[in-house]
Amino acid sequence: MSTSPSGAAEVAAVPEGEGPVRGGAADVREGAADVREQEGSAPRTPAPSGPPVLEPLPGDLYGYEQMLPAQDQQVLLRLREWLQREVAPIANDHWARAEFPHHLVPQLGELGVIGLGYDRPGRPAASRLLTSFVTLEISRVDTSLATFFGVHSGLAMGSIVLLGSDEQRERWLPDLFALRRVGAFALTEPDGGSDVALGLKTTARREGDEWVLDGAKRWIGNATFADLVVVWARDVADDAVKGFVVHQDNPGFTATKMEGKLALRSVQNADIVLDGCRVPEADRLAGANTFKDTGRVLQLTRGGVAWNSVGCQMGAYEAALRYAGSRVQFGRPIAGFQLVQDLLVKMLGNVTASLGLTVRVAELQEAGACTDAQAALAKSYCTSRMRETVAYAREVLGGNGILLDHDVARFFNDAEALYSYEGTREINTLIVGRAITGKSAFV
Ligand SMILES: Cc1cc2nc3c(=O)[nH]c(=O)nc-3n(C[C@H](O)[C@H](O)[C@H](O)COP(=O)(O)OP(=O)(O)OC[C@H]3O[C@@H](n4cnc5c(N)ncnc54)[C@H](O)[C@@H]3O)c2cc1C
């Protein structure tokens, strides 16, 4: 997400401040930052070099993107141009038809932004700030595409980077980096949402060199067409949760698109049924041996949804600002009315507060020092501000605010999904509440 999907009790189960993890062939960025920290250098944001490459976004009043070095701004410039050219014109249409724009996948792969936060031979991991701004830029144009990206690049690839063996990483990651193959992450179950850590019922039974998986998963993004689905299941022998890479054509695996979704409509969320689904031992993630390991993946992607929510509200703000400048009532653009300016400025305040907070979270993550409470507060605060911002934007557009034509209705609806996934507001609140009082109030 990064996206998804974790319930929060399992978020809660992750020890606070657990350090970053090195993943062998493909290390995660925080690993490198952790080493720097041990050596005594302070966490810091990369210094900008040279004049700004990027035009400041209307919603970035304080120029946070200009904090990035010029070469990182170049990455965002390429991405931004591609998003405007290829994605913006089609986002509403695909959203209305609830269809994923498959033709964009190879193009996104070629942009080089997939798995940017992981080391690869010949390409060191990018900073957390850059990978976070990639999420923001995609989200401010199409939050559905940003969710596809977060599930693939964050949750699915992150599981393999962190928990795969060297052989597994070499086998799967090159195709995932290039988006020749798509990943998904299946944790949530029909009866296991916020409490999935305790409530996970999908079972795994070892039979010789194979495992047999039985159970059901729900809400799984990308799963109708993903080539690899990371499935979390409880080993009947020791009751521990383990991770399995299941291929779309594995016998006993079926994924059915969930219909009737009114947010992130282009994302293909699926109900998965595992019915005696056979997975070779070679495809069990070597380092996924308890639910704590699942938590390590979620810790890696945590904070990503807060960035999605900054992008979503920024997109809504920009659309409202454009509209206010062109819509004429009482003989002048509505942008000239005080009450409309009040809404626009409240939106900008929300975006700015959210962005400042997420930039600090990215800095802390870069240093391997972000606590669960810090990430949880960012998620709950930014998604709450986002909900206000998209509602103000809808108000600025009057009746047109409920039409797709001006993008605002799409952002308005998509905000609802971001508000709930990767731990709901309540669950993230409980994580912070526990940290500040020392008392757990989950049950
Ligand atoms: C669009 C979308 C995409 C998703 N993608 C994925 C994915 O790719 N992979 C995946 O594994 N999952 C995915 N999810 C699942 C997502 O993570 C869950 O929806 C989320 O964890 C919440 O679980 P739930 O919906 O079952 O809500 P529930 O857990 O049933 O919660 C319902 C309500 O009860 C509240 N509540 C629950 N427990 C408590 C408590 N102890 N105290 C106070 N209030 C409480 C919640 O805050 C919420 O308001 C996705 C979900 C959505 C909506």
The ligand as a Gaussian input file, in Angstrom:
#p B3LYP/6-31G(d) Opt

LIG

0 1
 C      -12.171000      -1.857000      -0.669000
 C      -11.528000      -2.819000       0.273000
 C      -10.375000      -3.496000      -0.107000
 C       -9.818000      -4.463000       0.731000
 N       -8.728000      -5.174000       0.300000
 C       -8.274000      -6.206000       1.060000
 C       -7.216000      -7.049000       0.573000
 O       -6.687000      -6.853000      -0.535000
 N       -6.795000      -8.088000       1.359000
 C       -7.333000      -8.324000       2.582000
 O       -6.890000      -9.261000       3.237000
 N       -8.331000      -7.527000       3.075000
 C       -8.815000      -6.488000       2.336000
 N       -9.830000      -5.672000       2.825000
 C      -10.426000      -5.954000       4.131000
 C      -10.228000      -4.852000       5.168000
 O       -8.956000      -4.855000       5.694000
 C      -11.317000      -5.004000       6.240000
 O      -12.527000      -4.541000       5.631000
 C      -11.008000      -4.217000       7.500000
 O       -9.950000      -4.820000       8.201000
 C      -12.225000      -4.126000       8.417000
 O      -12.819000      -5.369000       8.608000
 P      -14.388000      -5.554000       8.360000
 O      -14.757000      -4.861000       7.106000
 O      -14.672000      -7.012000       8.452000
 O      -15.102000      -4.766000       9.517000
 P      -15.450000      -5.315000      11.008000
 O      -14.199000      -5.835000      11.644000
 O      -16.616000      -6.214000      10.943000
 O      -15.854000      -3.964000      11.744000
 C      -17.176000      -3.401000      11.659000
 C      -17.214000      -2.161000      12.556000
 O      -16.965000      -2.547000      13.923000
 C      -15.903000      -1.791000      14.445000
 N      -15.136000      -2.583000      15.414000
 C      -14.630000      -3.836000      15.254000
 N      -13.995000      -4.222000      16.357000
 C      -14.070000      -3.197000      17.250000
 C      -13.615000      -2.995000      18.579000
 N      -12.877000      -3.901000      19.232000
 N      -13.900000      -1.808000      19.166000
 C      -14.602000      -0.844000      18.513000
 N      -15.074000      -0.982000      17.255000
 C      -14.801000      -2.147000      16.635000
 C      -15.047000      -1.420000      13.231000
 O      -14.219000      -0.300000      13.487000
 C      -16.125000      -1.147000      12.194000
 O      -16.606000       0.139000      12.359000
 C      -10.387000      -4.691000       2.002000
 C      -11.533000      -3.980000       2.382000
 C      -12.102000      -3.060000       1.553000
 C      -13.342000      -2.323000       2.002000

